[in-house]
Amino acid sequence: MEMFDRRIRRVFISGTHQFIWDRSIIEHLFSPAMVARAARPEPEDILATPISEIGTTTAKVGDERMRLREAAALLKVEPGQCLVFNGKVVTPWDIVMKPWKESKLKIRNNR
């Protein structure tokens, strides 16, 4: 619950580019197996589930010279994906929403 309280979407596994994200946790908690465990007469504490039981995702590694179009194409392939550049995490929010909220996003029609 700490992730949700702090609005943290991804938690990286130390020393790797592997991460779990809020949606993978929700999918796990509401999977048929976990719902069955919670429905037992004496249910287990499903929030005590080790992270190792939750599927991880591997972040894409970006290059600082990568163009925004290339970065966006990599992120579009898999929901929840992010890029790692020199230890910094870049998400679709950073590429689209952050510049839009700061009135810095310009969209051109290339037709």
MODELLER restraints for C-alpha pairs under 7 A, 6 or more apart:
rsr = mdl.restraints
at = mdl.atoms
rsr.add(forms.Gaussian(group=physical.xy_distance, feature=features.Distance(at['CA:3:A'], at['CA:9:A']), mean=6.86, stdev=0.5))
rsr.add(forms.Gaussian(group=physical.xy_distance, feature=features.Distance(at['CA:9:A'], at['CA:21:A']), mean=5.40, stdev=0.5))
rsr.add(forms.Gaussian(group=physical.xy_distance, feature=features.Distance(at['CA:9:A'], at['CA:22:A']), mean=5.29, stdev=0.5))
rsr.add(forms.Gaussian(group=physical.xy_distance, feature=features.Distance(at['CA:10:A'], at['CA:19:A']), mean=6.29, stdev=0.5))
rsr.add(forms.Gaussian(group=physical.xy_distance, feature=features.Distance(at['CA:10:A'], at['CA:20:A']), mean=5.69, stdev=0.5))
rsr.add(forms.Gaussian(group=physical.xy_distance, feature=features.Distance(at['CA:10:A'], at['CA:21:A']), mean=4.22, stdev=0.5))
rsr.add(forms.Gaussian(group=physical.xy_distance, feature=features.Distance(at['CA:10:A'], at['CA:22:A']), mean=6.47, stdev=0.5))
rsr.add(forms.Gaussian(group=physical.xy_distance, feature=features.Distance(at['CA:11:A'], at['CA:19:A']), mean=5.37, stdev=0.5))
rsr.add(forms.Gaussian(group=physical.xy_distance, feature=features.Distance(at['CA:11:A'], at['CA:20:A']), mean=5.50, stdev=0.5))
rsr.add(forms.Gaussian(group=physical.xy_distance, feature=features.Distance(at['CA:11:A'], at['CA:21:A']), mean=6.29, stdev=0.5))
rsr.add(forms.Gaussian(group=physical.xy_distance, feature=features.Distance(at['CA:12:A'], at['CA:18:A']), mean=5.78, stdev=0.5))
rsr.add(forms.Gaussian(group=physical.xy_distance, feature=features.Distance(at['CA:12:A'], at['CA:19:A']), mean=4.11, stdev=0.5))
rsr.add(forms.Gaussian(group=physical.xy_distance, feature=features.Distance(at['CA:12:A'], at['CA:20:A']), mean=6.59, stdev=0.5))
rsr.add(forms.Gaussian(group=physical.xy_distance, feature=features.Distance(at['CA:13:A'], at['CA:19:A']), mean=5.63, stdev=0.5))
rsr.add(forms.Gaussian(group=physical.xy_distance, feature=features.Distance(at['CA:17:A'], at['CA:58:A']), mean=5.55, stdev=0.5))
rsr.add(forms.Gaussian(group=physical.xy_distance, feature=features.Distance(at['CA:17:A'], at['CA:59:A']), mean=5.37, stdev=0.5))
rsr.add(forms.Gaussian(group=physical.xy_distance, feature=features.Distance(at['CA:18:A'], at['CA:56:A']), mean=5.98, stdev=0.5))
rsr.add(forms.Gaussian(group=physical.xy_distance, feature=features.Distance(at['CA:18:A'], at['CA:57:A']), mean=5.47, stdev=0.5))
rsr.add(forms.Gaussian(group=physical.xy_distance, feature=features.Distance(at['CA:18:A'], at['CA:58:A']), mean=4.41, stdev=0.5))
rsr.add(forms.Gaussian(group=physical.xy_distance, feature=features.Distance(at['CA:18:A'], at['CA:59:A']), mean=6.18, stdev=0.5))
rsr.add(forms.Gaussian(group=physical.xy_distance, feature=features.Distance(at['CA:19:A'], at['CA:56:A']), mean=5.32, stdev=0.5))
rsr.add(forms.Gaussian(group=physical.xy_distance, feature=features.Distance(at['CA:19:A'], at['CA:57:A']), mean=5.36, stdev=0.5))
rsr.add(forms.Gaussian(group=physical.xy_distance, feature=features.Distance(at['CA:19:A'], at['CA:58:A']), mean=6.33, stdev=0.5))
rsr.add(forms.Gaussian(group=physical.xy_distance, feature=features.Distance(at['CA:20:A'], at['CA:55:A']), mean=6.89, stdev=0.5))
rsr.add(forms.Gaussian(group=physical.xy_distance, feature=features.Distance(at['CA:20:A'], at['CA:56:A']), mean=4.92, stdev=0.5))
rsr.add(forms.Gaussian(group=physical.xy_distance, feature=features.Distance(at['CA:20:A'], at['CA:57:A']), mean=6.22, stdev=0.5))
rsr.add(forms.Gaussian(group=physical.xy_distance, feature=features.Distance(at['CA:24:A'], at['CA:55:A']), mean=6.87, stdev=0.5))
rsr.add(forms.Gaussian(group=physical.xy_distance, feature=features.Distance(at['CA:25:A'], at['CA:54:A']), mean=6.68, stdev=0.5))
rsr.add(forms.Gaussian(group=physical.xy_distance, feature=features.Distance(at['CA:28:A'], at['CA:54:A']), mean=6.40, stdev=0.5))
rsr.add(forms.Gaussian(group=physical.xy_distance, feature=features.Distance(at['CA:37:A'], at['CA:43:A']), mean=6.00, stdev=0.5))
rsr.add(forms.Gaussian(group=physical.xy_distance, feature=features.Distance(at['CA:37:A'], at['CA:44:A']), mean=6.50, stdev=0.5))
rsr.add(forms.Gaussian(group=physical.xy_distance, feature=features.Distance(at['CA:38:A'], at['CA:44:A']), mean=6.23, stdev=0.5))
rsr.add(forms.Gaussian(group=physical.xy_distance, feature=features.Distance(at['CA:38:A'], at['CA:46:A']), mean=6.95, stdev=0.5))
rsr.add(forms.Gaussian(group=physical.xy_distance, feature=features.Distance(at['CA:59:A'], at['CA:81:A']), mean=6.27, stdev=0.5))
rsr.add(forms.Gaussian(group=physical.xy_distance, feature=features.Distance(at['CA:59:A'], at['CA:82:A']), mean=5.47, stdev=0.5))
rsr.add(forms.Gaussian(group=physical.xy_distance, feature=features.Distance(at['CA:59:A'], at['CA:83:A']), mean=5.68, stdev=0.5))
rsr.add(forms.Gaussian(group=physical.xy_distance, feature=features.Distance(at['CA:59:A'], at['CA:84:A']), mean=6.59, stdev=0.5))
rsr.add(forms.Gaussian(group=physical.xy_distance, feature=features.Distance(at['CA:60:A'], at['CA:82:A']), mean=6.29, stdev=0.5))
rsr.add(forms.Gaussian(group=physical.xy_distance, feature=features.Distance(at['CA:60:A'], at['CA:83:A']), mean=4.76, stdev=0.5))
rsr.add(forms.Gaussian(group=physical.xy_distance, feature=features.Distance(at['CA:60:A'], at['CA:84:A']), mean=6.28, stdev=0.5))
rsr.add(forms.Gaussian(group=physical.xy_distance, feature=features.Distance(at['CA:61:A'], at['CA:83:A']), mean=5.46, stdev=0.5))
rsr.add(forms.Gaussian(group=physical.xy_distance, feature=features.Distance(at['CA:61:A'], at['CA:84:A']), mean=4.91, stdev=0.5))
rsr.add(forms.Gaussian(group=physical.xy_distance, feature=features.Distance(at['CA:61:A'], at['CA:85:A']), mean=6.39, stdev=0.5))
rsr.add(forms.Gaussian(group=physical.xy_distance, feature=features.Distance(at['CA:62:A'], at['CA:83:A']), mean=5.66, stdev=0.5))
rsr.add(forms.Gaussian(group=physical.xy_distance, feature=features.Distance(at['CA:62:A'], at['CA:84:A']), mean=5.65, stdev=0.5))
rsr.add(forms.Gaussian(group=physical.xy_distance, feature=features.Distance(at['CA:62:A'], at['CA:85:A']), mean=5.24, stdev=0.5))
rsr.add(forms.Gaussian(group=physical.xy_distance, feature=features.Distance(at['CA:63:A'], at['CA:85:A']), mean=6.31, stdev=0.5))
rsr.add(forms.Gaussian(group=physical.xy_distance, feature=features.Distance(at['CA:64:A'], at['CA:85:A']), mean=6.52, stdev=0.5))
rsr.add(forms.Gaussian(group=physical.xy_distance, feature=features.Distance(at['CA:75:A'], at['CA:81:A']), mean=5.49, stdev=0.5))
rsr.add(forms.Gaussian(group=physical.xy_distance, feature=features.Distance(at['CA:75:A'], at['CA:82:A']), mean=6.13, stdev=0.5))
rsr.add(forms.Gaussian(group=physical.xy_distance, feature=features.Distance(at['CA:75:A'], at['CA:92:A']), mean=6.69, stdev=0.5))
rsr.add(forms.Gaussian(group=physical.xy_distance, feature=features.Distance(at['CA:82:A'], at['CA:89:A']), mean=6.59, stdev=0.5))
rsr.add(forms.Gaussian(group=physical.xy_distance, feature=features.Distance(at['CA:82:A'], at['CA:90:A']), mean=5.65, stdev=0.5))
rsr.add(forms.Gaussian(group=physical.xy_distance, feature=features.Distance(at['CA:82:A'], at['CA:91:A']), mean=4.75, stdev=0.5))
rsr.add(forms.Gaussian(group=physical.xy_distance, feature=features.Distance(at['CA:83:A'], at['CA:89:A']), mean=5.72, stdev=0.5))
rsr.add(forms.Gaussian(group=physical.xy_distance, feature=features.Distance(at['CA:83:A'], at['CA:90:A']), mean=5.04, stdev=0.5))
rsr.add(forms.Gaussian(group=physical.xy_distance, feature=features.Distance(at['CA:83:A'], at['CA:91:A']), mean=6.49, stdev=0.5))
rsr.add(forms.Gaussian(group=physical.xy_distance, feature=features.Distance(at['CA:84:A'], at['CA:90:A']), mean=6.23, stdev=0.5))
rsr.add(forms.Gaussian(group=physical.xy_distance, feature=features.Distance(at['CA:99:A'], at['CA:105:A']), mean=5.04, stdev=0.5))
